[in-house]
Amino acid sequence: MTINPYQSPTFVVAGGISNYRSASSLASILTGLFLGNATLDILITWVIRPCFFRYGPGFVAEYSENSFEHLFVAIYFISLSNALLYLAGSILFFVFLYRAHSNARALGATQLKYSATWTIASFFIPLVNLYIPYEAVRDIYRFSAIDNDERPPPRSTPIVSWWWTATVTWWVTIWILPILARLQVPFGLIYSLELLAPFVYAFASVLAVLWIRQLANGQAQIYSKRASVDAL
């Protein structure tokens, strides 16, 4: 017999369904932040930096020092905006994750492996952050995808698995670049990885947006269903 991770509607209402807070608005904001940051990352790596290094020294001689300074200032502020978008997206992601975890509990999910605090903390612990965050997110996503009281949550979560694979690949790529530079690996290899990294990050960002929105919508549907049952 499969035990449903969500209890009966009576239990849920008694157990704190009133603690549910919609995560849809956070999901919408994260969509803009993640996609905006990924777009800027690609532009900086593929357009802005090559332009700067190509025209940098000769730019002053051919045009003017003033124009070069304007180009440098523009690059600086675009890079700063990119960094701020990444920081804002990271902070809001953890806020969203905490709320999604709390919502799952409020809606009656009793089989989540990790607490909300440990879920977030696991992202910052070396080695642990290579797998535990994936397991924690997968559980929240699974228990938020259920749309029938009689059906257990799905075992397979391909979108979360692909997101995590792309995210870890991006982390490893960023981490290994300075090491390869110190080891005097051929510049062509380093440069190729540097050009590839923004696309890996963009792929991970798109997948993150998809599962975040699905998770928020799934929880909203469960809440609506439970609230309707309670009203009866």
WOTA-V320551 format. One record per run of one state. SS is the DSSP state (A for helix, B for strand, O for the rest). FROM is the first residue (numbers start at 0). TO is the last residue. If there is no record, write none. Layout:
SS|FROM|TO ; SS|FROM|TO
This chain:
O|0|7 ; A|8|14 ; O|15|15 ; A|16|18 ; O|19|22 ; A|23|61 ; O|62|63 ; A|64|105 ; O|106|114 ; A|115|123 ; O|124|126 ; A|127|129 ; O|130|130 ; A|131|143 ; O|144|156 ; A|157|181 ; O|182|185 ; A|186|230 ; O|231|231
